[in-house]
């Protein structure tokens, strides 16, 4: 598995990452209905094109199987193909983001306890909670950060 920062965000790459996103969300965001996923999905290509650092993990054949977006020390997105979950790829991506992009904070849906537990395992701690997501929907968000080392 190879992690690379994307230099050129081609339509083909965005289409592949959108497929990873869709499969990942359907496997982990069980609180979302199909219509909600379809509604959110419309905005994913824009987010993929606009995030400052887009990193992908490729399998041996060069196919993207996971990606993360990082901006200003914040993990903006992390999605892993369901068949790749549980293999340490998320851990590798987070460690890569911490080491190379100074990732120190992130936001996660409270209704996604697996993700929250994963981020806690990676050393992040909740410091704030909101009742609504950024779009005003009733999906509580947890804001997490890594403790400042003395």
HUFEN-V305958 format. One record per residue. N is the residue number from 1. SS is DSSP state (H for helix, E for strand, L for the rest). D_CENTER is the distance of its C-alpha to the mean C-alpha in Angstrom with 2 decimals. Layout:
n: {N N}
ss: {SS SS}
d_center: {D_CENTER D_CENTER}
//
This chain:
n: {1 2 3 4 5 6 7 8 9 10 11 12 13 14 15 16 17 18 19 20 21 22 23 24 25 26 27 28 29 30 31 32 33 34 35 36 37 38 39 40 41 42 43 44 45 46 47 48 49 50 51 52 53 54 55 56 57 58 59 60 61 62 63 64 65 66 67 68 69 70 71 72 73 74 75 76 77 78 79 80 81 82 83 84 85 86 87 88 89 90 91 92 93 94 95 96 97 98 99 100 101 102 103 104 105 106 107 108 109 110 111 112 113 114 115 116 117 118 119 120 121 122 123 124 125 126 127 128 129 130 131 132 133 134 135 136 137 138 139 140 141 142 143 144 145 146 147 148 149 150}
ss: {L E E E E L L L L L H H H H H H H H H H H H H H H H H H L L L L L H H H H H H H H H H H H H H H H H L L E E E E E E L L L L L E E E E E E E E L L E E E E E E E L H H H L L L L H H H H H H H H H H H H H L L L E E E E E L L L H H H H H H H H H L L E E E E E E E L L L L L L L L L L E E E E E E L L L L}
d_center: {17.51 17.09 14.35 15.31 14.57 15.30 18.55 19.44 17.16 19.56 19.70 19.67 16.43 14.75 16.38 15.07 11.39 12.15 13.66 10.78 8.70 11.94 12.71 9.54 9.91 13.60 13.37 11.43 12.05 15.79 16.82 16.22 19.16 19.27 20.52 17.73 15.13 17.47 17.81 14.16 13.84 16.50 14.39 11.43 13.74 14.72 11.33 10.84 14.39 14.38 11.61 13.82 12.27 10.46 10.38 10.81 12.21 15.39 17.72 21.41 22.22 19.75 17.60 13.81 12.29 8.70 6.88 5.08 6.78 9.12 12.12 15.02 13.76 10.73 7.06 6.30 2.82 1.48 4.34 7.77 11.13 13.05 15.87 13.99 12.76 15.09 16.08 14.60 12.03 9.13 11.90 12.94 9.78 9.66 13.42 13.39 11.41 13.86 16.78 16.40 14.65 15.68 12.37 13.99 12.17 9.21 9.43 8.90 11.12 14.29 14.93 12.16 14.23 12.84 9.49 11.87 14.17 11.88 11.02 14.76 15.70 14.00 16.22 14.44 16.71 16.72 18.92 18.75 18.33 18.86 20.38 18.75 15.44 15.62 17.45 19.93 19.03 19.92 16.51 16.67 13.98 13.98 13.75 13.48 14.79 16.38 20.14 22.30 24.36 28.06}
//
